[in-house]
Amino acid sequence: MGLVRREQCPMSELRWIVMGTGLIADKVTPLLARAPGCRVVGVASRDLGRARAFADRHGLERACTYEELVGTGASTPENQGQRHRHADAVYCTLPNRHHPEWTRRLLDAGFHVLCEKPLCWRRADAERLFAEADRAGRLLVEGFMYLHHPQIDALTTVARDGDGLGVSPVGPIRRIEACFESDMKAVGREATRYSHDLAGGATLDLGCYPISFVRTVLGCELGDMKISGVVARPIEGERLGVDERIEIEGLASGVSFRLVFGIDRSGSRGVRLIGVHGTVSTEWPWSPDAERAELLVERSETHPRGAGRETIVIARGGDKFVQQFGAFAAAVRGGRAARPSASWSIGQAEAIERVLDAVGVDFGPGL
Ligand SMILES: NC(=O)c1ccc[n+]([C@@H]2O[C@H](COP(=O)([O-])OP(=O)(O)OC[C@H]3O[C@@H](n4cnc5c(N)ncnc54)[C@H](OP(=O)(O)O)[C@@H]3O)[C@@H](O)[C@H]2O)c1
């Protein structure tokens, strides 16, 4: 699985269709339009009227339905020519449930695909999708925008410094804490976060960030984990509830970690790397500021310089979404490796699967 067989994109600009017209599509489309080497040419929706309204709002040329997008819908004078001949890539912002299946259909229709997190909740689905992307010669990337801000590289450098006060300002890291708690009861036009049918829940919506964080900064898979969770009552009209809150205590590469995520109430969104001589933390791991991101260093008394506080500033790190799309376009042109990689996303799906299994939530196969 890799970059080698991918068909490189001959044109200078990657032409995008945004799939879905919800919260993230509305917020991110202007950022996609700003990304180097990218142009947004259209939008797809379940409802053509909603697609047209979205296209008007964002100044896009084309509006179509999902079926028209993949070329199996009925052609009308209005939607003629809106198929993938006019676009190269799709940014998929559908609810989680639809990610694996629609990604497969989009790859099959010849698009490069950037699918919002989480791409999959089962390892087998992720393996199959990346194999299909390889076969089709198309790029498939899971959308984890915070991985495109230099803050994650700074935190990774701190986390992997095993030799004392080399690059880590607090000595070797022994423990990582990562949280993402947010009251999601009212978010999403159709309460997607509490819907089992749409594969909502704390792990797929928020927990995938802390899970991805530990895997990224340590550069390994999660080892032993003790996982506890709360499953919500089913929402009206559904039979099963989603995982609402999860706590994990684990060990990976000799570093202990604690992950907390929940969609039931707002709380911490921070990460803390705990070293032998202090901690490095931020309350903005998932949404670092484009102009000025800050990591707080708190030295303990055992630190050679004594107890104290200082700040590591990451100036003008840039917008994480703009950089995500720019990196995708560069990868399609063959100039850069995809971030995150296929193997990273397969490992991520496996980690999610382990967590969901442990709390007895089963969204079924995605493909
Ligand atoms: N990276 C980030 O920062 C970030 C932030 C938020 C969300 N996300 C991810 O982005 C995805 C969408 O989140 P969102 O907050 O934008 O959700 P949302 O507001 O519920 O929007 C999802 C869109 O998907 C389309 N859709 C297709 N089938 C649907 C169905 N059966 N029910 C509901 N909508 C359906 C709808 O557009 P049409 O009606 O036009 O078809 C809807 O507007 C999720 O996977 C989420 O994890 C990422």
The ligand as an ORCA input file, in Angstrom:
! r2SCAN-3c Opt
* xyz 0 1
  N     -12.645     17.960     11.396
  C     -13.486     18.610     12.159
  O     -13.157     19.604     12.806
  C     -14.897     18.130     12.253
  C     -15.810     18.906     12.933
  C     -17.130     18.491     12.948
  C     -17.477     17.321     12.314
  N     -16.565     16.558     11.688
  C     -16.965     15.332     11.005
  O     -17.683     15.711      9.843
  C     -18.787     14.871      9.610
  C     -20.044     15.704      9.531
  O     -20.205     16.439     10.716
  P     -21.192     17.700     10.762
  O     -21.053     18.294     12.098
  O     -20.967     18.575      9.595
  O     -22.596     16.937     10.657
  P     -24.000     17.485     10.155
  O     -24.111     18.945     10.433
  O     -25.001     16.556     10.689
  O     -23.889     17.341      8.564
  C     -23.773     16.120      7.894
  C     -24.337     16.293      6.492
  O     -24.337     15.026      5.867
  C     -25.429     14.938      4.960
  N     -26.177     13.676      5.178
  C     -26.238     12.641      4.347
  N     -26.989     11.659      4.830
  C     -27.431     12.069      6.022
  C     -28.269     11.490      6.999
  N     -28.791     10.267      6.844
  N     -28.517     12.212      8.106
  C     -27.976     13.410      8.298
  N     -27.168     14.015      7.372
  C     -26.910     13.347      6.247
  C     -26.308     16.138      5.212
  O     -26.154     16.999      4.104
  P     -27.305     16.991      2.983
  O     -28.602     17.175      3.737
  O     -26.930     18.125      2.145
  O     -27.253     15.672      2.292
  C     -25.774     16.765      6.469
  O     -25.865     18.152      6.443
  C     -18.794     13.859     10.749
  O     -18.211     12.676     10.296
  C     -17.911     14.476     11.816
  O     -17.199     13.499     12.541
  C     -15.283     16.963     11.621
*
